[in-house]
């Protein structure tokens, strides 16, 4: 497995992964994604900013994650332990359903740690839907601590769980 920066050439494979992951999420009651998010425009922006990473296995894109320093306005919530701008945050983590169980998500999260260390950032963040059993298992397994939840005005009725890890 090779973790590398995503390129525009990876976009069809990334969108194909989402096309297969989102119905699985919805079947489990997790509606964190869908209705046009995430989409090609979001991933293109991630690529342009140099913050999108893919896991490649035997020449095939098997997973994707955005690793950012951004702090969206909805991250300004009281449950984070410190200023949200002082963290590396993983967004849009997805793994090809046919390649699950190979440690792809863990390797992408490890890439976030590497980036944090390179940039001298000692705090990592991730958020997820309460109905996402995979990430709600994965984040604590990787040393992330649950610190609360937040809502987003443009997603009424939804809550997202906040996880943090100190390096």
Buried (B, 14 or more C-beta within 10 A) or exposed (E): BEBEBBEEEBBEBBBEBBEEBBEEBBEEEBBBBEEEBBEBEBBBEBBEEEBBBBBBBEEEBBBBBBBBBBBEEBBEBEEBBEEBEBBBBBBBBBBBEEBBEBBBBBBBBEBBBEBBEEEEBBBBBBBBBBBBEBBBEBBEEBBBEEBBBBEBEEBEEBBBBBBBBEE
